[in-house]
Each structure stands twice: as structure tokens, then as C-alpha cells.
Amino acid sequence: MHRINLDQDIQPLSVFRSEIAYYFNKVKKTKRPLIITQNGKSSAVLLDVAEYQSMIDKIEVLEDIKLAEEQISSGKGISHTKVKRMFAKRA
């Protein structure tokens, strides 16, 4: 995901509401998220769909890595040698 440009990518809800199409196009073009504030506090984030999907994909990979590390730590892993033998038997 592209980094947030603090002076351009934070807008109050009232401004966002009055220029929704502009901000949708901006997020799609820049690939940067837009922070929407309400009563001076951050309230929501508008993301490009492709950027959102990319984030989800990365999170899933990281969760898989974490699970694998936990399984290895608890002794549920399979050694490289054993995996090689298993694949050699299939060939």
C-alpha cells in the first residue's frame, strides 16, 4: 500500500460527502488510502479495491507463516529430509 500523504489524505466527512466522486477517483488513481474524520477524529478509511485485496492477501500469507512457526515450535513440523523422501516415493 502506498504511504498516506498527511496533508492530502485526511478529510472531514463534510468535505468528503460534498466531493465523493472526486475522492473515489483520487484513491483509485493514487492508490493511497483516504482517512475520513468525523468531529475531528479519524472515523473511516477509503481504500482502492486492488490495494485492499493486496493487503488481505499479505495478511493471509503472514497468518500461514505464523501457524507454520507455531507448528514447528510444538514439534509438528516435518524435516526437509523426510519431505524429500515423501516426494521421491511419488515419482
N, CA and C atoms as a LAMMPS dump frame, in Angstrom:
ITEM: TIMESTEP
0
ITEM: NUMBER OF ATOMS
273
ITEM: BOX BOUNDS ff ff ff
-5.0000000000000000e+02 5.0000000000000000e+02
-5.0000000000000000e+02 5.0000000000000000e+02
-5.0000000000000000e+02 5.0000000000000000e+02
ITEM: ATOMS id mol type element x y z
1 1 1 N 0.85 -1.166 0
2 1 2 C 0 0 0
3 1 3 C 0.895 1.228 0
4 2 1 N 0.459 2.233 -0.697
5 2 2 C 1.198 3.479 -0.752
6 2 3 C 1.036 4.246 0.558
7 3 1 N 2.042 5.008 0.912
8 3 2 C 2.021 5.76 2.169
9 3 3 C 1.014 6.896 2.108
10 4 1 N 0.441 7.193 3.239
11 4 2 C -0.519 8.285 3.353
12 4 3 C 0.229 9.614 3.288
13 5 1 N -0.307 10.531 2.512
14 5 2 C 0.21 11.891 2.453
15 5 3 C -0.661 12.7 3.408
16 6 1 N -0.133 13.024 4.577
17 6 2 C -0.938 13.578 5.659
18 6 3 C -1.661 14.873 5.302
19 7 1 N -1.089 15.692 4.432
20 7 2 C -1.764 16.944 4.107
21 7 3 C -2.792 16.799 2.986
22 8 1 N -2.866 15.629 2.356
23 8 2 C -3.832 15.425 1.269
24 8 3 C -4.81 14.283 1.515
25 9 1 N -4.46 13.367 2.381
26 9 2 C -5.229 12.132 2.504
27 9 3 C -6.045 12.024 3.784
28 10 1 N -6.288 13.139 4.42
29 10 2 C -7.174 13.173 5.581
30 10 3 C -8.205 14.262 5.323
31 11 1 N -9.483 13.885 5.329
32 11 2 C -10.543 14.838 5.026
33 11 3 C -11.7 14.665 6
34 12 1 N -12.31 15.771 6.391
35 12 2 C -13.508 15.664 7.223
36 12 3 C -14.675 15.091 6.426
37 13 1 N -15.57 14.447 7.113
38 13 2 C -16.733 13.834 6.476
39 13 3 C -17.519 14.834 5.643
40 14 1 N -17.665 16.058 6.129
41 14 2 C -18.45 17.059 5.391
42 14 3 C -17.835 17.361 4.029
43 15 1 N -16.516 17.464 3.956
44 15 2 C -15.832 17.706 2.675
45 15 3 C -15.934 16.465 1.8
46 16 1 N -15.689 15.294 2.384
47 16 2 C -15.786 14.037 1.632
48 16 3 C -17.165 13.875 1.024
49 17 1 N -18.19 14.126 1.815
50 17 2 C -19.569 13.967 1.358
51 17 3 C -19.874 14.887 0.174
52 18 1 N -19.348 16.095 0.205
53 18 2 C -19.648 17.053 -0.865
54 18 3 C -18.873 16.766 -2.151
55 19 1 N -17.818 15.939 -2.053
56 19 2 C -16.993 15.651 -3.231
57 19 3 C -16.668 14.158 -3.34
58 20 1 N -17.656 13.32 -3.12
59 20 2 C -17.436 11.87 -3.085
60 20 3 C -16.774 11.357 -4.364
61 21 1 N -17.297 11.726 -5.517
62 21 2 C -16.75 11.222 -6.783
63 21 3 C -15.277 11.604 -6.929
64 22 1 N -14.941 12.824 -6.551
65 22 2 C -13.547 13.278 -6.635
66 22 3 C -12.642 12.383 -5.781
67 23 1 N -13.049 12.111 -4.544
68 23 2 C -12.213 11.316 -3.644
69 23 3 C -12.142 9.848 -4.068
70 24 1 N -13.225 9.304 -4.613
71 24 2 C -13.171 7.938 -5.142
72 24 3 C -12.135 7.859 -6.256
73 25 1 N -12.175 8.798 -7.166
74 25 2 C -11.214 8.818 -8.278
75 25 3 C -9.79 9.026 -7.782
76 26 1 N -9.621 9.894 -6.787
77 26 2 C -8.29 10.165 -6.242
78 26 3 C -7.69 8.916 -5.611
79 27 1 N -8.472 8.204 -4.821
80 27 2 C -7.995 6.981 -4.177
81 27 3 C -7.64 5.936 -5.228
82 28 1 N -8.468 5.822 -6.254
83 28 2 C -8.197 4.85 -7.32
84 28 3 C -6.923 5.211 -8.081
85 29 1 N -6.718 6.5 -8.334
86 29 2 C -5.558 6.947 -9.103
87 29 3 C -4.262 6.874 -8.298
88 30 1 N -4.285 7.36 -7.062
89 30 2 C -3.059 7.433 -6.258
90 30 3 C -2.733 6.129 -5.54
91 31 1 N -3.735 5.271 -5.365
92 31 2 C -3.586 4.019 -4.615
93 31 3 C -3.313 4.267 -3.135
94 32 1 N -3.474 5.509 -2.69
95 32 2 C -3.294 5.84 -1.275
96 32 3 C -4.65 5.835 -0.588
97 33 1 N -4.703 5.382 0.668
98 33 2 C -5.972 5.41 1.396
99 33 3 C -6.352 6.84 1.76
100 34 1 N -7.626 7.055 1.978
101 34 2 C -8.137 8.345 2.425
102 34 3 C -8.717 8.151 3.823
103 35 1 N -8.23 8.927 4.77
104 35 2 C -8.748 8.901 6.134
105 35 3 C -9.886 9.916 6.205
106 36 1 N -11.039 9.473 6.669
107 36 2 C -12.192 10.361 6.804
108 36 3 C -12.411 10.606 8.291
109 37 1 N -12.492 11.878 8.647
110 37 2 C -12.676 12.228 10.051
111 37 3 C -14.106 12.68 10.308
112 38 1 N -14.505 12.532 11.547
113 38 2 C -15.821 12.99 11.993
114 38 3 C -15.635 13.599 13.375
115 39 1 N -16.061 14.828 13.516
116 39 2 C -15.879 15.559 14.77
117 39 3 C -14.411 15.622 15.18
118 40 1 N -13.53 15.767 14.193
119 40 2 C -12.106 15.922 14.464
120 40 3 C -11.349 14.65 14.769
121 41 1 N -12.014 13.501 14.697
122 41 2 C -11.353 12.229 14.987
123 41 3 C -11.464 11.305 13.779
124 42 1 N -10.441 10.484 13.565
125 42 2 C -10.496 9.541 12.458
126 42 3 C -11.68 8.61 12.645
127 43 1 N -12.397 8.361 11.536
128 43 2 C -13.631 7.6 11.626
129 43 3 C -13.68 6.435 10.642
130 44 1 N -13.087 6.629 9.444
131 44 2 C -13.154 5.582 8.422
132 44 3 C -11.977 5.737 7.458
133 45 1 N -11.724 4.659 6.706
134 45 2 C -10.664 4.668 5.701
135 45 3 C -11.263 4.195 4.388
136 46 1 N -10.994 4.94 3.326
137 46 2 C -11.425 4.556 1.983
138 46 3 C -10.2 4.022 1.251
139 47 1 N -10.292 2.776 0.765
140 47 2 C -9.178 2.132 0.083
141 47 3 C -9.57 1.742 -1.335
142 48 1 N -8.603 1.756 -2.234
143 48 2 C -8.782 1.19 -3.564
144 48 3 C -8.983 -0.322 -3.415
145 49 1 N -9.863 -0.89 -4.211
146 49 2 C -10.19 -2.316 -4.091
147 49 3 C -8.959 -3.195 -4.297
148 50 1 N -8.145 -2.893 -5.294
149 50 2 C -6.949 -3.703 -5.553
150 50 3 C -5.969 -3.607 -4.382
151 51 1 N -5.828 -2.431 -3.795
152 51 2 C -4.952 -2.265 -2.643
153 51 3 C -5.487 -3.051 -1.444
154 52 1 N -6.798 -3.028 -1.259
155 52 2 C -7.427 -3.782 -0.174
156 52 3 C -7.172 -5.278 -0.362
157 53 1 N -7.372 -5.788 -1.578
158 53 2 C -7.154 -7.206 -1.85
159 53 3 C -5.704 -7.588 -1.608
160 54 1 N -4.795 -6.719 -1.993
161 54 2 C -3.372 -6.965 -1.767
162 54 3 C -3.071 -7.068 -0.275
163 55 1 N -3.671 -6.188 0.517
164 55 2 C -3.484 -6.245 1.967
165 55 3 C -4.016 -7.55 2.536
166 56 1 N -5.196 -7.962 2.097
167 56 2 C -5.79 -9.215 2.579
168 56 3 C -4.891 -10.396 2.22
169 57 1 N -4.393 -10.412 0.984
170 57 2 C -3.506 -11.5 0.559
171 57 3 C -2.254 -11.567 1.436
172 58 1 N -1.663 -10.411 1.732
173 58 2 C -0.467 -10.371 2.572
174 58 3 C -0.777 -10.854 3.99
175 59 1 N -1.898 -10.458 4.516
176 59 2 C -2.289 -10.887 5.863
177 59 3 C -2.451 -12.401 5.907
178 60 1 N -3.071 -12.974 4.878
179 60 2 C -3.261 -14.426 4.843
180 60 3 C -1.92 -15.158 4.808
181 61 1 N -0.965 -14.648 4.035
182 61 2 C 0.356 -15.272 3.974
183 61 3 C 1.033 -15.186 5.345
184 62 1 N 0.949 -14.027 5.975
185 62 2 C 1.557 -13.86 7.298
186 62 3 C 0.913 -14.777 8.335
187 63 1 N -0.407 -14.95 8.252
188 63 2 C -1.089 -15.867 9.172
189 63 3 C -0.631 -17.299 8.933
190 64 1 N -0.446 -17.676 7.665
191 64 2 C 0.052 -19.025 7.356
192 64 3 C 1.465 -19.226 7.907
193 65 1 N 2.309 -18.211 7.773
194 65 2 C 3.674 -18.299 8.295
195 65 3 C 3.646 -18.439 9.816
196 66 1 N 2.807 -17.648 10.468
197 66 2 C 2.698 -17.725 11.933
198 66 3 C 2.247 -19.12 12.37
199 67 1 N 1.239 -19.666 11.676
200 67 2 C 0.754 -21.003 12.006
201 67 3 C 1.86 -22.039 11.815
202 68 1 N 2.607 -21.923 10.719
203 68 2 C 3.696 -22.869 10.455
204 68 3 C 4.766 -22.78 11.536
205 69 1 N 5.106 -21.56 11.944
206 69 2 C 6.099 -21.396 13.005
207 69 3 C 5.618 -22.005 14.317
208 70 1 N 4.336 -21.824 14.63
209 70 2 C 3.776 -22.412 15.854
210 70 3 C 3.817 -23.936 15.783
211 71 1 N 3.483 -24.488 14.606
212 71 2 C 3.501 -25.94 14.45
213 71 3 C 4.92 -26.484 14.581
214 72 1 N 5.881 -25.789 14.006
215 72 2 C 7.281 -26.227 14.103
216 72 3 C 7.748 -26.164 15.554
217 73 1 N 7.399 -25.076 16.246
218 73 2 C 7.8 -24.915 17.649
219 73 3 C 7.216 -26.007 18.541
220 74 1 N 6.025 -26.479 18.195
221 74 2 C 5.394 -27.514 19.023
222 74 3 C 5.749 -28.932 18.561
223 75 1 N 6.706 -29.03 17.626
224 75 2 C 7.184 -30.336 17.193
225 75 3 C 6.335 -30.998 16.125
226 76 1 N 5.427 -30.262 15.522
227 76 2 C 4.559 -30.842 14.495
228 76 3 C 5.131 -30.7 13.088
229 77 1 N 6.332 -30.164 12.979
230 77 2 C 6.936 -29.962 11.664
231 77 3 C 7.475 -31.254 11.082
232 78 1 N 7.761 -31.224 9.798
233 78 2 C 8.353 -32.361 9.095
234 78 3 C 9.722 -31.911 8.59
235 79 1 N 10.735 -32.728 8.797
236 79 2 C 12.09 -32.354 8.381
237 79 3 C 12.186 -32.314 6.857
238 80 1 N 13.142 -31.554 6.398
239 80 2 C 13.378 -31.43 4.955
240 80 3 C 13.693 -32.79 4.341
241 81 1 N 14.496 -33.57 5.035
242 81 2 C 14.87 -34.907 4.545
243 81 3 C 13.637 -35.79 4.383
244 82 1 N 12.75 -35.759 5.358
245 82 2 C 11.54 -36.578 5.294
246 82 3 C 10.642 -36.138 4.134
247 83 1 N 10.518 -34.846 3.917
248 83 2 C 9.701 -34.35 2.802
249 83 3 C 10.3 -34.791 1.476
250 84 1 N 11.611 -34.708 1.354
251 84 2 C 12.269 -35.154 0.115
252 84 3 C 11.982 -36.634 -0.143
253 85 1 N 12.053 -37.442 0.923
254 85 2 C 11.741 -38.866 0.764
255 85 3 C 10.309 -39.093 0.328
256 86 1 N 9.388 -38.327 0.921
257 86 2 C 7.961 -38.475 0.575
258 86 3 C 7.734 -38.14 -0.91
259 87 1 N 8.362 -37.091 -1.384
260 87 2 C 8.189 -36.708 -2.784
261 87 3 C 8.92 -37.67 -3.723
262 88 1 N 10.018 -38.219 -3.277
263 88 2 C 10.761 -39.181 -4.096
264 88 3 C 9.933 -40.451 -4.308
265 89 1 N 9.17 -40.861 -3.303
266 89 2 C 8.328 -42.057 -3.423
267 89 3 C 7.196 -41.845 -4.432
268 90 1 N 6.728 -40.605 -4.587
269 90 2 C 5.639 -40.308 -5.524
270 90 3 C 6.098 -40.361 -6.972
271 91 1 N 7.364 -40.092 -7.211
272 91 2 C 7.875 -40.013 -8.592
273 91 3 C 8.071 -41.357 -9.212
